[in-house]
Amino acid sequence: MATQEFSRSLPMMLYRALDAVMPRFRRIFNEFGLTEQQWRVLRVLWEHEDIAFRDLAEVALIPAPSLVGVVDRLSREGLVGRRRSEADRRNVFVYATDEGRDLHRRVRPRVDAAYAELRGSIDDDEWRNLMNGLERLASLEDETLADKPAVNQ
Protein backbone atom coordinates (compact mmCIF):
# COMPACT_ATOMS: atom_id res chain seq x y z
CA MET A 1 0.00 0.00 0.00
CA ALA A 2 1.27 3.47 -0.87
CA THR A 3 2.13 5.90 1.90
CA GLN A 4 -0.65 8.38 2.61
CA GLU A 5 -0.19 12.04 1.88
CA PHE A 6 1.13 13.47 5.17
CA SER A 7 -1.90 15.65 5.90
CA ARG A 8 -4.23 12.69 5.28
CA SER A 9 -2.23 10.18 7.30
CA LEU A 10 -4.07 8.64 10.24
CA PRO A 11 -1.87 10.20 12.94
CA MET A 12 -2.29 13.68 11.43
CA MET A 13 -6.05 13.23 11.02
CA LEU A 14 -6.31 12.18 14.67
CA TYR A 15 -4.23 15.19 15.78
CA ARG A 16 -6.41 17.54 13.73
CA ALA A 17 -9.56 15.97 15.15
CA LEU A 18 -8.22 16.48 18.69
CA ASP A 19 -7.34 20.08 17.83
CA ALA A 20 -10.93 20.60 16.69
CA VAL A 21 -12.56 18.88 19.67
CA MET A 22 -10.45 19.64 22.72
CA PRO A 23 -10.52 23.46 22.91
CA ARG A 24 -14.20 23.50 23.90
CA PHE A 25 -13.45 21.04 26.72
CA ARG A 26 -10.22 22.77 27.78
CA ARG A 27 -12.15 26.00 28.30
CA ILE A 28 -14.48 24.17 30.70
CA PHE A 29 -11.59 22.46 32.53
CA ASN A 30 -9.83 25.83 32.90
CA GLU A 31 -12.95 27.47 34.31
CA PHE A 32 -12.96 24.85 37.05
CA GLY A 33 -9.18 24.98 37.59
CA LEU A 34 -8.52 21.52 36.17
CA THR A 35 -5.90 20.12 33.83
CA GLU A 36 -6.84 17.53 31.21
CA GLN A 37 -5.19 14.78 33.27
CA GLN A 38 -7.04 15.85 36.41
CA TRP A 39 -10.26 15.85 34.43
CA ARG A 40 -9.62 12.30 33.17
CA VAL A 41 -8.98 11.07 36.72
CA LEU A 42 -12.11 12.73 38.06
CA ARG A 43 -14.18 11.49 35.12
CA VAL A 44 -13.19 7.91 35.93
CA LEU A 45 -13.84 8.39 39.65
CA TRP A 46 -17.29 9.82 38.98
CA GLU A 47 -18.15 6.47 37.37
CA HIS A 48 -16.68 4.31 40.15
CA GLU A 49 -17.14 4.37 43.90
CA ASP A 50 -13.41 3.77 44.12
CA ILE A 51 -10.79 2.22 41.88
CA ALA A 52 -7.38 0.64 42.39
CA PHE A 53 -4.56 3.02 41.55
CA ARG A 54 -3.11 0.75 38.85
CA ASP A 55 -6.55 0.38 37.23
CA LEU A 56 -7.07 4.14 37.36
CA ALA A 57 -3.76 4.63 35.52
CA GLU A 58 -4.86 2.21 32.81
CA VAL A 59 -8.38 3.59 32.36
CA ALA A 60 -7.34 7.28 32.48
CA LEU A 61 -4.39 6.60 30.14
CA ILE A 62 -1.92 8.21 32.51
CA PRO A 63 1.34 6.41 33.37
CA ALA A 64 1.43 5.45 37.06
CA PRO A 65 4.44 7.68 37.89
CA SER A 66 2.62 10.72 36.44
CA LEU A 67 -0.64 9.70 38.06
CA VAL A 68 0.91 10.00 41.52
CA GLY A 69 1.38 13.75 41.03
CA VAL A 70 -2.08 14.20 39.50
CA VAL A 71 -3.75 12.41 42.42
CA ASP A 72 -1.57 14.32 44.92
CA ARG A 73 -2.74 17.65 43.49
CA LEU A 74 -6.40 16.57 43.42
CA SER A 75 -6.04 15.35 47.01
CA ARG A 76 -4.59 18.70 48.12
CA GLU A 77 -7.62 20.36 46.51
CA GLY A 78 -9.91 18.06 48.52
CA LEU A 79 -11.38 16.46 45.39
CA VAL A 80 -10.08 12.90 45.85
CA GLY A 81 -8.96 10.65 48.65
CA ARG A 82 -6.93 7.46 48.96
CA ARG A 83 -7.35 4.37 51.09
CA ARG A 84 -5.20 1.28 51.43
CA SER A 85 -6.73 -2.11 50.79
CA GLU A 86 -7.26 -4.04 54.00
CA ALA A 87 -6.72 -7.31 52.11
CA ASP A 88 -3.41 -6.27 50.54
CA ARG A 89 -1.82 -3.11 51.94
CA ARG A 90 0.21 -2.67 48.73
CA ASN A 91 -3.01 -1.79 46.89
CA VAL A 92 -4.25 1.78 47.10
CA PHE A 93 -7.74 2.80 46.07
CA VAL A 94 -8.66 6.29 44.92
CA TYR A 95 -12.13 7.80 45.29
CA ALA A 96 -13.87 11.12 44.72
CA THR A 97 -14.63 12.99 47.94
CA ASP A 98 -17.95 14.73 48.55
CA GLU A 99 -16.33 17.92 47.25
CA GLY A 100 -15.17 16.03 44.15
CA ARG A 101 -18.68 14.70 43.56
CA ASP A 102 -20.09 18.20 44.02
CA LEU A 103 -17.70 19.41 41.30
CA HIS A 104 -19.21 16.76 39.02
CA ARG A 105 -22.70 18.18 39.56
CA ARG A 106 -21.43 21.67 38.68
CA VAL A 107 -19.31 20.80 35.64
CA ARG A 108 -21.47 18.10 34.05
CA PRO A 109 -24.06 20.42 32.46
CA ARG A 110 -21.28 22.36 30.73
CA VAL A 111 -19.59 19.19 29.45
CA ASP A 112 -22.93 17.73 28.34
CA ALA A 113 -23.60 20.91 26.35
CA ALA A 114 -20.18 20.66 24.66
CA TYR A 115 -20.88 17.03 23.73
CA ALA A 116 -24.31 17.98 22.38
CA GLU A 117 -22.69 20.65 20.22
CA LEU A 118 -20.22 18.10 18.83
CA ARG A 119 -22.91 15.47 18.28
CA GLY A 120 -25.01 18.04 16.45
CA SER A 121 -22.19 18.69 13.99
CA ILE A 122 -22.49 15.26 12.32
CA ASP A 123 -25.42 12.93 11.80
CA ASP A 124 -26.11 9.90 13.99
CA ASP A 125 -24.82 7.32 11.47
CA GLU A 126 -21.55 9.23 11.01
CA TRP A 127 -21.17 9.53 14.79
CA ARG A 128 -21.80 5.81 15.29
CA ASN A 129 -19.34 4.93 12.51
CA LEU A 130 -16.73 7.30 13.95
CA MET A 131 -17.02 5.83 17.44
CA ASN A 132 -17.01 2.23 16.14
CA GLY A 133 -13.96 2.94 13.97
CA LEU A 134 -12.06 4.55 16.84
CA GLU A 135 -12.93 1.66 19.16
CA ARG A 136 -11.68 -0.80 16.53
CA LEU A 137 -8.42 1.11 16.13
CA ALA A 138 -7.96 1.27 19.91
CA SER A 139 -8.54 -2.49 20.16
CA LEU A 140 -5.65 -3.15 17.77
CA GLU A 141 -3.20 -2.49 20.60
CA ASP A 142 -4.84 -5.23 22.69
CA GLU A 143 -4.66 -7.65 19.75
CA THR A 144 -1.01 -6.77 19.10
CA LEU A 145 -0.12 -7.33 22.76
CA ALA A 146 -1.96 -10.66 22.77
CA ASP A 147 0.10 -11.84 19.80
CA LYS A 148 3.44 -11.09 21.48
CA PRO A 149 5.09 -13.96 23.34
CA ALA A 150 5.37 -13.60 27.10
CA VAL A 151 8.81 -12.64 28.38
CA ASN A 152 10.34 -15.14 30.79
CA GLN A 153 11.17 -13.61 34.12
MARBA-487016 format. One record per residue (C-alpha): x, y, z. Coordinates in steps of 0.02 Angstrom, whole numbers, padded with zeros to 5 digits, always signed. Layout:
residues N
XYZ...
end
This chain:
residues 153
+00000+00000+00000+00064+00173-00044+00107+00295+00095-00032+00419+00131-00010+00602+00094+00057+00674+00258-00095+00783+00295-00212+00634+00264-00111+00509+00365-00204+00432+00512-00094+00510+00647-00114+00684+00572-00302+00662+00551-00315+00609+00734-00212+00759+00789-00320+00877+00687-00478+00798+00758-00411+00824+00934-00367+01004+00892-00547+01030+00834-00628+00944+00984-00522+00982+01136-00526+01173+01146-00710+01175+01195-00673+01052+01336-00511+01138+01389-00608+01300+01415-00724+01208+01535-00580+01123+01626-00492+01291+01645-00648+01373+01716-00648+01242+01853-00459+01249+01880-00426+01076+01808-00295+01006+01692-00342+00876+01561-00260+00739+01663-00352+00793+01820-00513+00792+01721-00481+00615+01659-00449+00553+01836-00605+00637+01903-00709+00575+01756-00659+00395+01797-00692+00420+01983-00864+00491+01949-00908+00324+01868-00834+00216+02008-00857+00219+02195-00671+00189+02206-00540+00111+02094-00369+00032+02120-00228+00151+02078-00156+00038+01942-00328+00019+01862-00353+00207+01868-00188+00231+01776-00243+00110+01641-00419+00180+01618-00367+00364+01624-00219+00330+01507-00096+00411+01626+00067+00320+01668+00071+00273+01853+00222+00384+01895+00131+00536+01822-00032+00485+01903+00046+00500+02076+00069+00687+02051-00104+00710+01975-00188+00620+02121-00079+00716+02246-00137+00883+02174-00320+00828+02171-00302+00767+02350-00230+00935+02406-00381+01018+02326-00495+00903+02426-00569+00823+02270-00504+00645+02292-00448+00532+02432-00347+00373+02448-00368+00219+02554-00260+00064+02571-00336-00105+02540-00363-00202+02700-00336-00366+02606-00171-00313+02527-00091-00155+02597+00011-00134+02437-00150-00089+02345-00213+00089+02355-00387+00140+02304-00433+00315+02246-00607+00390+02265-00694+00556+02236-00732+00650+02397-00897+00737+02428-00816+00896+02363-00758+00801+02208-00934+00735+02178-01004+00910+02201-00885+00970+02065-00960+00838+01951-01135+00909+01978-01072+01083+01934-00966+01040+01782-01074+00905+01702-01203+01021+01623-01064+01118+01536-00980+00960+01472-01147+00887+01417-01180+01046+01318-01009+01033+01233-01044+00851+01186-01215+00899+01119-01134+01033+01011-01011+00905+00942-01146+00773+00914-01251+00902+00822-01110+00935+00699-01124+00763+00616-01271+00647+00590-01306+00495+00699-01241+00366+00574-01077+00461+00550-01058+00477+00740-01090+00291+00765-00967+00246+00626-00837+00365+00697-00851+00291+00872-00851+00112+00807-00698+00147+00699-00603+00227+00842-00647+00083+00958-00584-00040+00827-00421+00056+00806-00398+00063+00996-00427-00125+01008-00282-00158+00888-00160-00125+01030-00242-00262+01134-00233-00382+00987-00051-00338+00955-00006-00366+01138-00098-00533+01139+00005-00592+00990+00172-00555+01074+00255-00698+01167+00268-00680+01355+00440-00632+01419+00517-00757+01540+00558-00681+01706
end
